[in-house]
Amino acid sequence: MYDKVKMSMIIEPREVLIGEETTETRTILANEINTFIGAECLTEVTNYSQSAADQGYKDREPYYLEAPDDVNTAQISSLTDARSIVIINSGCTYESSTELGDSICKLLKIMVGTEPVAYLPTNGIWYTKDDITGIDCTDIHIRTVDTDKTDNTNAGSLAAIRLICK
């Protein structure tokens, strides 16, 4: 029997209506889409005995990863055959692998190689999976950047939260 990681997502497209005759503001389901969009996937975990540094969690404890503000080369893990990856912007500075620092308003840039694929705001989540060939985590990098997506070597380093399953 394998452990399983279940990821679910529901998207509710919304639009804000501001009354022309009044100051009333209402938020409704966006007419152009007129529905919720949802997806769910399941990944079977075949090996969850890697190090905390590689998995992001071990023995019920998080292992935070520093997203430096001065390089684009911080690998998310040394695993080369992950089945699923979740990365979250903690919204806090990195103090140590077991401790978060102060709140910081910066984006977490995620790159494959050197190409940005996502910019996560505080509590933003990035998820990917590949149950067939696996994902090479050594080619996925993170960096702290300003909210306008520009590099800033004085930005301070975010702590990234990760869950990486093999």
N, C-alpha and C positions, 0 to 999 in steps of 0.2 A: 504494500500500500504506500502511495506517495502522498506527501503534503501537497496542498494546492494553494495557489495565489489567485484570488478572484478580483478582477478590476471591473468596476461598473462606472458608467458615466451617463448623466442625463443633462442635456443642454436645453435650456428654455430661452429661446430668442424673445427678447422684450423690446418694446419701444415705449418711450415716454411721450405722453400727450399733454400739451399745455393748452388750456382753454384760451381762445382768442377774446372771448367776452368776459372771462373771469380769470382769477389767478389760480384756479384749480389745476393740479397736476395729477395725472394718473399713469400708472405703468400697466400695460396690457401685453398679452401675447402678440408678437409681431404678426401682422396680417399677411405679409408676404410669404411667411412660412406656415403659420397657423397650426403648428403642432410642436410637440416636444420631440427631440431627437435623442435616441439612446442607443447604447451599445454595451455589451458585456463580453468579457473573454475570460478564459480560465487557463492557467498555466500550471502544469504538473511540475513540482519541484523534485528533482531526482537526487540532488546532493546539496544539503544545506549545512555542510561541515567546514566551509571555508573560514578564513580569518575574518574578524570584525572589520578590519580595514578593507577587505574585498567585498563583503556582503552589505556593510552599512549598519547591520544590527547583529548582535550575538548575545545569547543568554539574556534576552529581554532588555538589553541596553543598547541605545543608539551609539553609533560611532560616527561623529560628525566629520565632514571633510572640508578642509579649507579651500575656498575659491579665491585664490590670490588676485590682487588688483593689478599686478605688474607682468603677468605672463599668460600666454594662451595654451600652456602645455600641461596643466594639472589634470592627470588621468583620474577618472572616476573609480577605477579598479584595475587590478592586474589580470582579472579573469578574461579569457579569450573565447569563452563559449557560454555566456550567460543566456538564459532563456527569457528573462524579463528584467526590466530596469525601471525603477521609479526614482525620480529626482525631485526634491522640493526645496524651494528657497525658504530658509528658516526665518528670514527677516532680521537675523541677529548676527553680530560679529562673531568670528571664530576665536574662541579662547583656547580650546583644546579639543581633542577627539571626544571628550566626555562632558564638555561644558560649553554652553552658549554664553556670549557676551551681551552687550547692550544692543538695543534695537537700532537698525540702520535702514535707511530708505534707498536701496540700490537694487539693481537687476542682477539676476544670475544668468549669465550668458552660457548656453550650451552649444558646443561645437562638435561636429564630426570632422576630424582632421583639424583644419583651420577655418572651415566654413560654418558660420553660425546657423543653427537650426531652430533655436528658441531663445527668447528672453523672458525669464520668469520674474514676475513681481513677487512681493512677499506672499507666502503661502501658495504661490503658483506651482503647478505640478506638470511634469513631463513624463510620459510613459511610452515605452515601446516594448515589443516582444518578438521573439523568433523561436518557435519550437522546433524548427527543422534543422537549420544550420548553426544556430546560436549567434550571439553578438559579441564582437571583439571590443571589450570595454577599454582596451588600451588606446583606441582611436577616438574615444569620446572624452572631451575636455570641458572644464568649467572655468569661468572667470567672473569676478565681480566688476560690473561696469555701472556708469551713471545711468539715471533714469531716461536720458536721451540716447542711450545705447552707445555712448562714446567711452573709449578706454580712458582711465584716469588712474595713474599710479599712486595717487593719494586718496583713493576712494575708501580704503579700508577693506578688509577681507570678510566676505560673508561665510557663514557656516552652511554647508549643504547637507540636507538629510537624504539618505539613499536607502533603497531596498533593492538589492541585486540578487537574483535567484538563478541557480544553475540547474 
